[in-house]
């Protein structure tokens, strides 16, 4: 079987290295071969993107008094779970007051909470 090769532009720093990651059959994520990186952060980024890409999710939820408040995940979630996380936010209505960092949904996916990113007063 052919080894999958992925290409990425690194976002770990402003340089934006063009990375190539090659994953050998049955290899663990740390055994992915990376080239094109000018620093160690690029190699870490490419290995994570090739093995299990994750993203922070940002959105809004409704306030009970009208309007919305911005929220985000406390940690990145696997890309395959982004739409699930967004579906959990649908229909949520929070009561004020809310402070930055307040947990809106605990464990929306394992080990990841939805937290407020702005203050809201009644």
N, C-alpha and C positions, 0 to 999 in steps of 0.2 A: 504494500500500500504506500502511496506517496505521502511524504511528510507535508502537513499543511504549513504554508508560509503566509504570514500576515504582515501588512505594512501599516505603520502608524506615524502620525506627527506627534512628537512628545509635547505635552502641555505642562511638564514639571517646572519649567523655567522659560524665560523669554526667548531662548535660542531657537526652540522649535525643531529639534533634530528629526530627521527622517529616519525612522527605525524599521528594521526588519526582524521579525520574530519567527523562528522555525521550531515547530514542536514535533519531536520524534514520536512514533507510535508507542503508546504505553508510558511515555515519560511523565514524570511528576512536573508540576508547574515550575519548580525551581530548576528543572533541567532543560528549560526552553532556552534555545540559543538566540542571543540578541546581538545585532550589529547596527552600527550607525550612531550610537549614543556617544556623546562627548563627556558624560558624567555618569556616575553610578545610578542616579535617580532615573535616568532614561531607561536603563535596563530593568529596574523594578517596575516602572510604568508599563513597559512593553510586555513583561511577563504577566502582570495582572490583567492587562487588556486581552491578551491571548488566551489566558486560562479561565478567567472569571470576571468579565467587565462589570464594573459597578458605577453607579451615579448617585449624586445627591438629588433628591426630588424636592422641588419647591412648588408651592401652590397657595391657594387661599381657602378659608372656610368662612361661613356666614357667622355674623354676630347676631345674637338674639334681638338686639335693639335696632338692627338694620346695618347694612354695610358689610364689609369683609375685613378679615385680618390675615396677614401673610403667615405662612407656616413652612416648615421644611423638615426633612428627615434628620435625625440626630447623627446618623452615619450614612455612608453610601449604601445603596441596596443593589442586588444583582439586577442587571438590565431586564431580565425576564420577569421580574416582579414589579416593575414600575407601574404598569397599568393596574395591577392589583392594589397597590398603595393608593393610587389616585381614586380607584373605585371606593375605597374605604373612607375617603374624604367627602364623597358625594353625600349630601343630606345631613352632614354634621352641622350643628348650630351650637355655638358656645356662648355662655353667659359671661358678661363682663363683671369685674375687672379681670384682665389678663396681662401678665408681664412677660417680657422677653424671656424665653427659656422655659416657660410653663409647658408641661407635657399636656398635649391635647388628646393624643391617643397613645397609650402605653403598648409597647411591643406590636406595632402594626405588622411587622415581620420580625422574626426572631432577633432580639437584641437591638432593635431599631425603634425609636419612638418618633412621633410627630410632635414637634415643638413650635411654639409661637416665636415669630421673629420680629414682632412689634408689640408695643404696649397698647392696651385699649382700656379706657375708663368708662364706667357707666354714666 
